[in-house]
C-alpha cells in the first residue's frame, strides 16, 4: 500500500471515544470511557503526520516519543509501540486516562491547528491497556549495586522515581502512609475515570519485576522521620503529594454535611463507601449537593455525588437529587480538564458560575440546610492572568443545600517536615527543590510532584519523579558533584 | 498483617488486645493514637494507645464493642491478624514535672489515661487519679491505675462499686480543697464526660487537657473529617491533637459531629449481625 498523503490523513475525522451513556453511568461506578477498539485505534493513528520536529513531544512533561509509538501502532506492531512508549513513560494506561492532553501534547499537535488534534491520549491508553493485558515489554533491571534508596509516597511521583531508580540496580523501599499504594491515583481519582485494577496492575507489575519493597502504614514524620531514613538509605526521594485540604474561612464551615473533597473522595474511592454496607465506611451525599470549586477534584466530587445519590435512590426509592458546581469565575476559567467538564454536564451536574459562597447555614441539629452565596462579575486580570471575580453588591441569595463539598485545592502535608532539619519550605508549605534535578536544600534528599509544586497533575508529578530519579542515579554512581 | 498476641476480656463489651506492630511500638508515646483496619472491607478506626512495649514490638489497645468494627474486632482471637495498623499518630502528651496533677478516666477512657498518668508519675508529679464508669462491670485497670497514682478515686454511676458519683464530683471537691494546688488536669472518656469535666474545672482556672476521638479516615491530615472548633478556629484532631485545651473546645459542635453517621452505624451493625447469623446457619446446615 502506498504511503498516505498528509492531505488524506487530515481528512480522516478524529475518532470518537465510545462512552457509557450519561444517564446510565450516573447510576454506576464503572468506567465512563470504554477505550478504542483496535480498528479505531489504527484509524486514529493514521491521522498522525509524523512531524520531523514533533511539537507534541515538547508538550509532554515526560517527553513520550509520540510519533514513534503512533507509527508502530498503525503498522500493527504493538510490541514496538509499547517499547517506544515505555522509553519515557512506565504508566501509559494511567496517563492516557488522566492527563490534560488538551493543554499538553494534543494542544501542540499540528493537525489540531486546522482541525481536531490527533487523539494522542486515547492512543496512549490503547497502548497502555494492551501492555497491561499482554506484557510484551518486561521491565529489566541492572545488576544490584548495593545502594539503598527510600522513596516516600507511592503516588505518581514516587512510583515513577522508584521504577527508574530500581532499574539501575539500586534497592528501593517505597513508603506509603495509607494501607495500599497508589496515592492520589487510588484515594482521589474515582474508579469510573481510572479503574483501580489498572493502577494496581501497573504497581504490582513494577514491584514484581524490580523487587521494590513496599511498606504501607508508614507515616513519615510519625512512624519514621526523614533524618532516620537518611541513616539507613543512601538517598531519599519525597513524593508525598499535597494532601492537606483547604477550607475557606466562612461561617458554618464545621456544620455536619460540610466536608473536604478529600474526605468525600477518600470515603468513596479508597474506602469504597459506594459498596456500603459490604464495605464498612459510609458516605452521605444528600439530596442537594453543592461542590465549591471547579478543578478536576471538584468534577470528581460532583460526579461521585451524583452516583452515590443514584445508588441510594435505587435502594430507598425516590428522586436521586441534584448536584451543583459552585464556582466564582466563568466557564472559560474552569481549571478542570475539558473532558471532565463535558462528562459532568452529560451526567446532569448543574453549573452555578460566577457564584461564591459567603456563609453555610445550619439547622438546630447542626446539619447544613443552606448556603448563602453572592453573584460575581469578572473585573481586571489578576496575578494569575485570569479576570478577577468581584462580588456584585446586593446580589446575595440562599441556595437550599444539605451537603457542601469544598474542593478548593490542597497543600503539602507538614508531617514530612518533622525532624527534617535543613529541608527548606516555602511560605505556601511546599518543599524547596531544584526543578531540573529535584534536589532539596538537604543533602541526599530529593523531592518532586505536588509536595514541591502544590496541587498539579499526575503527569507533571511523574515528570518530576523521572528527573529526580535520573539525578539520584547519577549521584549514586558518583557522576555528579555532591551538594 | 499484624498479629494479635494477647486478648483479655475486661467486661462483656470491653476487650483488651496486644498487637504486634514493631514500627508503631518503636516510637509510641503516651497520648498518641493508632488507626486499625481489620480486613480489606474494613473501615479505618482510630484508637488511643493504652500501652506499648518497645522490646516486644507490641501495642495495647482497649475498646468497647459499640459498633460493627469493634464487634468484629472483639470476635478475633489470639493468633488472628488485622490488615492495617498505623501509627503512632498525633502529638504525644507534654510531660514534665508540673507539681500536682489530676488524671480523669471515664469508661474506656481509663485505657489511654493510664500511660499518661504513668508518664506524669515518672516525671515526678503527684498524681491524683479519678476513674469512673456506668457500673462495676465496665471498670478495669484499678490496680494498674493505683500503681501509678498517689491517690485514686473510683466512681460508678449506679454505685455498684466505689462511690456512687460522677467523676466530676470528686474532681470538684479536690479543686475546692484550699490545701491543695492542682497545676493541670487530663480527662479522657466519652465526649460528654470531657465536656462536663471542662466546665467543672473552668471556674477554678486549672488548665484541662482532653483527648478527642472524632470521626476520622486517614489520620494523617488528609481528610479533615476530624476537625474540631476551638475558640480561634478549626483544628484537625489527627495532626494538631488529639489533645486540646478543654476550655476552648466547642462541645456542642463536637457532639453534633459525632452523631452525623449514626444511622449508617446502626445499619452496619444490623448488616453485620445478619451476616453473622447467616454464616452460623450455613455452618450448622452443613453439619
Interface residues (C-beta under 8 A of the other chain):
Chain A: X177 X178 X179 X187 X215 X216 X217 X218 X219 X222 X223 X224 X243 X244 X245 X247 X249 X253 X254 X256 X257 X259 X260 X262 X263 X266 X267 X270 X271 X272 X276 X277 X278 X279 X280 X281 X282 X284 X365 X366 X367 X413 X414 X415
Chain B: X23 X24 X27 X37 X41 X42 X43 X44 X68 X69 X83 X84 X85 X86 X87 X88 X89 X217 X218 X220 X221 X222 X223 X224 X225 X227 X228 X229 X233 X234 X239 X250 X252 X253 X256 X257 X259 X260 X261 X264 X265 X267 X268 X271 X272
